[in-house]
Amino acid sequence: MPFETKATIATFGGKLLKLTHESTSTNTPMSVYVYLPAKAAHGSPADKSKVPVLIFLSGLTCTPDNCAEKGYFTAAASRAGLAVVYPDTSPRGANIEGEDAGWDFGTGAGFYVDAAREPWSRNYRMETYVTQELPKALAESEFGGALDFDRVGITGHSMGGHGALTLFMRHPGLYRSVSALSPICNPCNCPWGEKAFSGYLGDDREEWKKHDATELIKGWKGDFHTLIDVGTGDNFYKQGQLLPENLEKAAKEAGIKGLEIRYQPDYDHSYFFISTFAEDHVKHAAKYLLS
Amino acid sequence: MPFETKATIATFGGKLLKLTHESTSTNTPMSVYVYLPAKAAHGSPADKSKVPVLIFLSGLTCTPDNCAEKGYFTAAASRAGLAVVYPDTSPRGANIEGEDAGWDFGTGAGFYVDAAREPWSRNYRMETYVTQELPKALAESEFGGALDFDRVGITGHSMGGHGALTLFMRHPGLYRSVSALSPICNPCNCPWGEKAFSGYLGDDREEWKKHDATELIKGWKGDFHTLIDVGTGDNFYKQGQLLPENLEKAAKEAGIKGLEIRYQPDYDHSYFFISTFAEDHVKHAAKYLLS
């Protein structure tokens, strides 16, 4: 469906577009922001060359506003010549009972899976939305000519880091790069993941494993060139919600190379942490998207 | 009075301190944030050298949160080795009738003047607070050893840009650098300034002129090396609240050199604009603070 442009904002030499559209995946309106770097935002059509796309998946409770305002990906993306796409974290206003009962399930907490259980399965289909509908809709939009959907990378924070890692592995070839900031690495074994997966996917834990980075990497073939940053002052890390050690161990046991996990001293879970390392994640993506 | 540390947050290699203290200028608690770059935040006392200080004065309605979260002065300040101090924009909780009646007067709108009129004059003394009490209190604090208050620059946005320009000219020698983003340049002749100055200073327009950058520059001696950025898509600029042309004209007529006003195409009044040019303003300050 066509996009409605709610705002066009000049920033870091490019333009941030605040968009909404009616999603056929979630059967709700969806909000999405797109940052076009200078070379995609300005100049005559003849001057324009398509830019690669970095998708940033946000964490629990976030909207596209959080990372667009506080993530600082735009500064580095502008320099590198990448577009950044900020999808929302769930459908909103699906009018499902209990949707707004907690901050870690339902609204703002779609976990980037397609729900298999009623009443969530009609709307909570974020995997299909992010991997299929949204890129297709953007490519066909009026500014789609600026975006090269043959060169797409994915990254994200917390729940969005889980989304980036799992969507990369569940859709081989769809993304050329992957990285994550304080990702939920083993949702089958942490309270956030257990609540979300039982709610969206049901009781069969074998189904859960298909959406768990630590489980998925056991079956991964080849290298897994991924940059992951985790703050050692992150309370969710300390509480065992993120479990990057489990991912690291599983990769090691499977003999998979390329996984780089950096433990950043004192950093917390906030956008003060994300913004600090945003440039590194843009550079990581650029290495694969611009080569 | 001593500071209470509400939070210490790792960001861009340094630390953001969220502080409060009891102000003897405003007779209220005041919130202030201090960013210490790596060389001031870490290392043994023997390794530490004092870093210069850049004061960022925020605009109408803002708290220290806005610029600390969305301004990205920290990224460039960390690289340059400057501390950043973010004072609040007014006293809060002074319990004056009408204090919260509008967003452009009273709470969040102190205009960096010492109010001369009752009931404001007991608390709304932001000029004394910013120029005298706050630097003295910080210098005497437990982290004051890291801050060099002999090398201080000042900058700000909108009402805070007005503050930066006027405090620099009203206190010759106190600051080594000055710059501003979308500043209110001629408050005597714009609705925001007329409301604030009549409320805080009274009806005598000669008193107002002492706090108006366009008036002050007429009496300035020597060069005025100032970087000013204004977005051409800024609605407040279009509405005549900022009036940078008046400042430019006054400087020109007075034969004052060094004023650089850049009109940035399409940029608005928001932190998407501020963050884009934050690095330029840090570099401008560093030129004077680190030489």
Interface residues (C-beta under 8 A of the other chain):
Chain A: I9 A10 T11 F12 G13 L16 E69 K70 Y72 A75 G231 G233 Q264 P265 D266 Y267 D268 S270 Y271 F272 F273 S275 T276
Chain B: I9 A10 T11 F12 G13 L16 E69 K70 Y72 A75 G231 G233 Q264 P265 D266 Y267 D268 S270 Y271 F272 F273 S275 T276
